[in-house]
Amino acid sequence: MQLIRGLHNINGAMQNGVATIGNFDGVHLGHQQLLGQTAQLAKQLKLPAIAITFEPQPAEYFKPAEAPARLTRLREKVLAISQYAPVDYLLCLAFNPKLASLTPMEFIRHILVDKLALRYLITGDDFRFGYQRQGDIALLKNAGEQYDFSVQQASALVRHNQRVSSTKIRDYLAKGELTAAQEMLGRNYSLSGQVVRGDQRGRQLGFPTANIFLKRKVSPLAGVYAVKVYGITEYPLLGVANVGTRPTVDGTRSLLEVYLFNFSQDIYGLHLRVEFMVKIRPEYKFSSLEALKNQIAEDAKMAKSILQAN
């Protein structure tokens, strides 16, 4: 899969293809089904398969202070789509004042017709687009007849009588219901990022941690977890992780801290993926560093027991 940033980078190989459009936050099973249908039709017709997404997500552009927690940053989204959906291109459009002001018909003419010369479009059943979300599936089908492209509407994916959605997954993660989130994602939830130097407080407490800034306004989960960590060796390493602001030491910035069992190598600068297996407890503010140290020891003991059992 090739990542294309911006309309100006669209090339002839991308034209006359089959596309789908969405935020694809989390790249959950519903997204995978939609992307898979797009790729399958494109393969049958021997046309390019294209997924179109936006950065930032529209909700983050219009109401940044109220936007929901991101399940996947762009890098995570690209990796997930390349792994779980065999599309040829991921077209990422900057969601800016110009794009936000396009009417539905301007969006269709300028992007789908003039730039992509689209042949087929597959959308979710709740797809809305254009200025003030005025565009819908009926408008798309009418425009398709006018501009000679076909529109298909995919059905929502349902699991246990619930629609698979990014919103529901956020709710599960916030409640610590990781198994329920996993059933909608099709995999364990993970966060990724580069290991940076911290204040060395974990080392002082006897539990040196790999620190990763989450680079998002709101984290979809918080607390202490048993985790598996990828990106250091060819197999996952086991550990215990805290996601939060570290209130005991008056922290303010959201941070992912991971203590790896039986590990002491220098891994600054490595890009890790931390997979969350079981939530152990919420994040607390302790009365002293000694109390925090004792709790970390208990957390590590419990995480080891959970991971060994699995």
C-alpha positions as CSV (number, residue, x, y, z in Angstrom):
1,M,0.0,0.0,0.0
2,Q,1.2,3.5,-0.9
3,L,0.4,6.5,1.3
4,I,-0.4,9.6,-0.8
5,R,-0.5,13.0,1.1
6,G,-2.7,15.6,-0.6
7,L,-4.5,16.0,-3.9
8,H,-1.5,17.4,-5.6
9,N,0.3,14.0,-5.3
10,I,-2.4,12.0,-7.0
11,N,-1.0,10.2,-10.0
12,G,-2.5,8.6,-13.1
13,A,-2.2,5.1,-11.6
14,M,-4.7,6.1,-9.0
15,Q,-7.4,7.2,-11.4
16,N,-10.4,5.2,-12.7
17,G,-10.4,3.2,-9.5
18,V,-12.6,1.9,-6.7
19,A,-12.6,4.0,-3.5
20,T,-14.1,4.2,0.0
21,I,-14.0,7.2,2.4
22,G,-13.8,7.5,6.1
23,N,-11.9,8.4,9.3
24,F,-11.1,4.7,9.9
25,D,-10.2,5.5,13.4
26,G,-9.1,2.3,15.0
27,V,-9.3,0.3,11.8
28,H,-11.8,-2.0,13.5
29,L,-13.6,-5.0,12.0
30,G,-16.3,-2.8,10.4
31,H,-13.6,-0.7,8.7
32,Q,-11.8,-3.8,7.6
33,Q,-15.0,-5.2,6.1
34,L,-15.6,-1.9,4.2
35,L,-11.9,-1.7,3.0
36,G,-12.0,-5.4,2.1
37,Q,-15.0,-5.0,-0.1
38,T,-13.4,-2.1,-1.8
39,A,-10.2,-4.1,-2.5
40,Q,-12.2,-7.2,-3.6
41,L,-14.2,-5.2,-6.2
42,A,-11.1,-3.5,-7.4
43,K,-9.3,-6.8,-7.8
44,Q,-12.3,-8.3,-9.8
45,L,-12.3,-5.3,-12.1
46,K,-8.5,-5.0,-12.3
47,L,-8.7,-1.4,-11.0
48,P,-6.8,0.4,-8.2
49,A,-8.3,0.3,-4.7
50,I,-8.2,3.6,-2.8
51,A,-9.0,4.5,0.8
52,I,-9.6,8.2,1.4
53,T,-9.1,9.6,4.9
54,F,-8.5,13.0,6.6
55,E,-6.0,14.5,8.9
56,P,-6.9,15.9,11.3
57,Q,-10.2,14.1,11.7
58,P,-13.1,16.5,11.0
59,A,-14.3,16.5,14.7
60,E,-10.8,17.6,15.7
61,Y,-10.8,20.4,13.2
62,F,-14.3,21.8,14.1
63,K,-14.2,21.3,17.9
64,P,-10.7,20.4,19.0
65,A,-11.4,20.8,22.8
66,E,-14.4,18.4,22.5
67,A,-13.1,15.9,20.0
68,P,-13.2,12.3,21.1
69,A,-10.0,10.4,22.0
70,R,-8.1,9.1,18.9
71,L,-7.9,5.3,18.8
72,T,-5.1,5.6,16.2
73,R,-2.8,8.3,15.2
74,L,-2.0,8.6,11.5
75,R,1.1,6.4,11.7
76,E,-0.9,3.7,13.5
77,K,-3.7,4.0,11.1
78,V,-1.5,3.6,8.1
79,L,0.2,0.5,9.6
80,A,-3.2,-1.1,10.5
81,I,-4.7,-0.5,7.1
82,S,-1.6,-1.9,5.3
83,Q,-1.8,-5.0,7.5
84,Y,-5.6,-5.6,7.6
85,A,-6.9,-4.2,4.3
86,P,-5.3,-4.9,0.9
87,V,-5.9,-1.5,-0.7
88,D,-3.4,-0.1,-3.1
89,Y,-3.4,3.5,-2.0
90,L,-4.3,5.4,1.2
91,L,-5.1,9.0,0.1
92,C,-4.8,11.4,3.2
93,L,-6.3,14.8,2.7
94,A,-5.6,17.7,4.9
95,F,-8.8,18.8,6.6
96,N,-8.4,22.5,6.4
97,P,-10.7,25.6,5.8
98,K,-10.6,24.9,2.1
99,L,-11.8,21.3,2.3
100,A,-14.2,22.1,5.1
101,S,-16.0,24.7,3.0
102,L,-16.6,22.4,0.0
103,T,-20.2,21.7,-0.6
104,P,-21.1,18.1,-1.3
105,M,-21.2,18.6,-5.0
106,E,-17.9,20.6,-5.0
107,F,-16.3,17.7,-3.1
108,I,-17.7,15.2,-5.7
109,R,-16.6,17.2,-8.7
110,H,-13.2,18.4,-7.5
111,I,-12.0,15.3,-5.7
112,L,-13.9,12.2,-6.9
113,V,-14.4,13.3,-10.5
114,D,-11.7,15.7,-11.6
115,K,-8.8,14.4,-9.5
116,L,-9.6,10.6,-9.2
117,A,-11.9,10.0,-12.2
118,L,-13.6,7.5,-9.9
119,R,-15.4,4.5,-11.3
120,Y,-16.9,3.0,-8.1
121,L,-17.4,4.3,-4.6
122,I,-18.3,2.1,-1.6
123,T,-19.5,3.9,1.5
124,G,-20.7,3.0,5.0
125,D,-24.4,3.2,5.8
126,D,-23.9,6.4,7.9
127,F,-21.6,8.3,5.6
128,R,-22.0,12.1,5.5
129,F,-19.8,14.6,3.7
130,G,-19.3,18.1,2.5
131,Y,-20.1,21.5,4.1
132,Q,-22.1,20.9,7.4
133,R,-22.3,17.2,6.5
134,Q,-25.0,18.0,4.0
135,G,-24.0,15.2,1.6
136,D,-25.5,11.7,1.9
137,I,-25.8,8.4,0.0
138,A,-28.8,9.7,-2.1
139,L,-26.9,12.7,-3.3
140,L,-23.9,10.5,-4.1
141,K,-26.0,8.1,-6.2
142,N,-27.6,11.0,-8.1
143,A,-24.1,12.5,-8.8
144,G,-22.9,9.1,-9.8
145,E,-25.5,8.9,-12.6
146,Q,-24.5,12.4,-13.7
147,Y,-20.7,11.8,-13.7
148,D,-20.7,8.1,-14.6
149,F,-19.5,6.4,-11.4
150,S,-21.3,3.7,-9.4
151,V,-22.1,4.0,-5.6
152,Q,-22.6,1.0,-3.3
153,Q,-23.7,1.2,0.3
154,A,-22.2,-1.3,2.7
155,S,-24.1,-2.6,5.7
156,A,-22.8,-2.0,9.2
157,L,-21.1,-4.9,10.9
158,V,-22.8,-6.2,14.1
159,R,-21.3,-8.1,16.9
160,H,-23.3,-9.4,19.9
161,N,-26.3,-7.3,18.7
162,Q,-24.2,-4.1,18.7
163,R,-23.0,-2.1,15.8
164,V,-19.2,-2.2,15.6
165,S,-18.0,1.4,15.9
166,S,-15.1,3.6,17.0
167,T,-17.4,5.2,19.6
168,K,-18.3,1.9,21.2
169,I,-14.6,0.9,21.3
170,R,-13.7,4.1,23.0
171,D,-16.4,3.5,25.6
172,Y,-15.1,-0.1,26.3
173,L,-11.5,1.1,26.6
174,A,-12.4,3.9,29.0
175,K,-14.2,1.3,31.2
176,G,-11.3,-1.1,31.0
177,E,-13.3,-3.7,29.1
178,L,-10.4,-4.7,26.9
179,T,-11.9,-8.0,25.8
180,A,-15.0,-6.3,24.5
181,A,-12.9,-3.8,22.6
182,Q,-10.7,-6.5,21.2
183,E,-13.8,-8.3,19.8
184,M,-14.7,-5.1,17.8
185,L,-11.1,-4.3,16.8
186,G,-10.2,-7.9,15.8
187,R,-7.0,-7.5,17.7
188,N,-5.7,-6.3,21.1
189,Y,-5.7,-2.5,21.5
190,S,-2.3,-1.0,21.3
191,L,-0.5,2.4,21.4
192,S,2.8,3.2,19.8
193,G,5.5,5.8,19.9
194,Q,9.2,6.6,20.3
195,V,11.0,6.0,23.6
196,V,12.2,9.3,25.1
197,R,14.2,10.3,28.1
198,G,12.1,11.0,31.2
199,D,13.0,12.3,34.6
200,Q,14.5,8.9,35.7
201,R,12.0,8.7,38.6
202,G,11.1,5.1,37.8
203,R,14.8,4.2,37.9
204,Q,15.1,5.9,41.3
205,L,12.2,3.8,42.5
206,G,13.8,0.6,41.3
207,F,11.5,0.2,38.3
208,P,13.2,1.8,35.2
209,T,10.5,2.6,32.5
210,A,10.4,3.2,28.8
211,N,8.6,6.5,28.4
212,I,6.5,7.3,25.4
213,F,4.7,10.6,24.9
214,L,1.3,9.8,23.4
215,K,1.1,12.9,21.1
216,R,-2.7,13.1,21.4
217,K,-5.0,15.5,23.3
218,V,-6.9,12.7,25.0
219,S,-5.9,9.1,25.6
220,P,-8.6,6.5,25.0
221,L,-7.5,4.6,28.1
222,A,-5.9,5.3,31.5
223,G,-4.6,3.3,34.4
224,V,-2.2,0.4,34.9
225,Y,-2.1,-2.6,32.5
226,A,-0.4,-5.9,31.9
227,V,1.2,-5.5,28.4
228,K,3.1,-7.0,25.6
229,V,5.7,-4.8,23.9
230,Y,6.8,-5.1,20.3
231,G,9.8,-3.5,18.5
232,I,12.8,-4.5,20.6
233,T,13.2,-8.2,19.8
234,E,11.7,-10.5,17.3
235,Y,9.3,-11.7,20.0
236,P,7.1,-9.6,22.3
237,L,8.5,-8.6,25.7
238,L,6.2,-8.7,28.8
239,G,5.7,-5.8,31.2
240,V,3.4,-3.6,33.2
241,A,2.4,-0.1,31.9
242,N,0.9,3.1,33.3
243,V,-1.1,5.4,31.0
244,G,-1.8,8.8,32.6
245,T,-0.4,12.0,34.0
246,R,1.5,10.7,37.1
247,P,-0.5,12.7,39.7
248,T,1.8,11.5,42.5
249,V,4.7,13.6,41.1
250,D,2.3,16.4,39.9
251,G,2.6,15.4,36.2
252,T,0.4,17.1,33.7
253,R,1.3,15.6,30.3
254,S,-0.2,12.3,29.2
255,L,2.5,9.7,29.2
256,L,2.8,5.9,28.6
257,E,5.4,4.4,31.0
258,V,6.4,0.7,30.5
259,Y,8.4,-1.4,33.0
260,L,9.7,-4.4,31.1
261,F,10.4,-7.6,33.2
262,N,14.0,-8.9,33.2
263,F,15.2,-6.3,30.8
264,S,17.9,-3.6,31.2
265,Q,19.0,-2.5,27.7
266,D,19.2,1.1,26.4
267,I,16.2,1.5,24.0
268,Y,16.0,5.3,23.7
269,G,14.9,6.3,20.3
270,L,13.2,2.9,19.4
271,H,9.6,3.0,18.2
272,L,7.6,0.6,20.2
273,R,4.1,-0.8,20.0
274,V,2.5,-1.5,23.4
275,E,-0.3,-4.0,23.4
276,F,-2.8,-3.9,26.3
277,M,-3.9,-7.3,27.7
278,V,-5.6,-6.7,31.0
279,K,-6.4,-3.6,33.1
280,I,-5.0,-4.0,36.7
281,R,-6.3,-0.8,38.3
282,P,-7.0,2.9,37.7
283,E,-4.3,5.6,38.1
284,Y,-4.1,6.8,41.7
285,K,-2.3,9.7,43.5
286,F,-0.2,8.2,46.3
287,S,0.7,9.9,49.6
288,S,4.4,9.3,49.1
289,L,7.0,7.9,46.7
290,E,7.4,4.9,49.0
291,A,3.7,4.1,48.7
292,L,4.0,4.4,45.0
293,K,7.0,2.1,44.9
294,N,5.2,-0.6,46.9
295,Q,2.2,-0.4,44.6
296,I,4.3,-0.7,41.5
297,A,5.9,-3.9,43.0
298,E,2.4,-5.3,43.5
299,D,1.3,-4.2,40.0
300,A,4.3,-5.9,38.5
301,K,3.6,-9.1,40.4
302,M,0.0,-9.2,39.3
303,A,0.9,-8.4,35.6
304,K,3.5,-11.2,35.6
305,S,0.8,-13.6,36.9
306,I,-1.7,-12.5,34.3
307,L,0.7,-12.7,31.4
308,Q,2.1,-16.1,32.4
309,A,-1.4,-17.5,32.7
310,N,-2.1,-16.4,29.2
